[in-house]
Amino acid sequence: VQLQESGPGLVKPSQTLSLSCTVSGASMATLFYYWAWIRQPPGKGLEWMGVISYSGSTYYSPSLKSRTSIARDTSNNQVTLTLRSVTPEDTAVYYCAASSRLILGATSRDTYDYWGQGTQVTVSS
């Protein structure tokens, strides 16, 4: 299984950021995995944003819950992240990751079975 993040590299403040994570090598519909989004701002540590389960249940970081939505599209084998009302503080490398276990808040790569290469997002006018 491979994960590949994609989306706009530059977003203006107050806009909505939409990212996709394309899953290859297997059908999401057959994988009982938890699909997470994690980000790393420049010079800072990894921040867990949220996760969606194989059944569609979602869990979000309390600090981001009001602005974040995670969805899955099994027909296109994708997991999507929507982050509303972005600010420069949302500038980061965004990663998607997959785990067979649900561990809320996990940021260690060892926790996940699969981890994408990440995509840089810059919020700037």
N, C-alpha and C positions, 0 to 999 in steps of 0.2 A: 504494500500500500504506500502510495506517495501522496503528499499534500502540497498544493501550490496555491499561494495567496496571489490575488490580483486586485487592482483597483487604481484609482487616480493617485498620482504621486503628490499632487498639490491640491489643497482645498482652502477656500477662503473662510475666514472666521464667520460664525453664525450659520454656515451651511451644514448640510447633512453629508456625512461620510458613509459610503457604501463599499464594502469589501466582499470579495468572494474567495472561498477556499474550495478548489476543485480536487476531488478525490479520484485517484486513478489506481488501477491494479485490482480493484474489487468494487462490487456494488454496495453502496451504503445500505441498501435495503436488506442486505444479508449480514451486515455487521452490527453486532450488539455493542456499539461503542458510544462513548460520551465525547462530544466534539466541542472543544474549548477555543476561546480567543484569549490571547495573552499579548501584552505589548511591552515595549521597553523604550521609554523616553531617553533622549541623549544624556549620557552621563549618569543615568539612574538604573535601578534594578528592574527586574521583570514585574509586571503588574497583571494579575489575573482579572479578566473582564467579565467572563461568564461562560456558561456551558449549556449545550442542548443535548438531551439524551436521544437514544435511538427511538424512543417512543414519542419524542416531541416535547418533553418537559424541559423547562428552562429555569436556570438559576443565574442570578447576576450579582456582581459586586455591589454592595450597598451604596458605595460612593458613585457608581456609574448607572445604577438601575434606572434612574429617571430619564436617562438619555440613550439607553442601549437596547437594541433588539437583536436577538440571534434566531435565525430560522434555518431550516434544512429543506433542500429540494432534491428528493431522492431520484426524481426522473432525470435530473441533470447531474446528479452526483456532486452536489455542492452544498456547502454551508455558508451562510451569509451573515455579515455583521453590519448593522446600521447604527451609527453614532450621530446623534442630533446635536445641533447648536455647538459645533466645535469651536475651540479656542486654540491659541498657540500652544497651550499646555497639553493638547492632544497630539502634538507632534511626537512621532515615535515610529519604531519598527513594529509592525503588527504581525503576529504569528498565529496560525491555527495549529491545533494539536489534537490528538485522539488518544483516548485511554479506555481500557476495558473496565476501569473502575471509576466510580464517582467520588472524587476528592475535591470538595469545594475549596477554592482559593489556591490550588496547587500551582506552583510556578517552576518547580524543578523539572528539568528535562527527563530525569530518571523516572518521574511519575507517569510519563506518557509513553505509549507504544510507538506513536508516530508524531513527527514534528515537522512543520513546513520550513522553508528557507526564509520566510519573512518578506514583507513588503514595506518600503519606507513611505510614510505619509508625513507631509509637511503642511502645517496650517499657517497660512500667511496671506496677507492682502497684497 
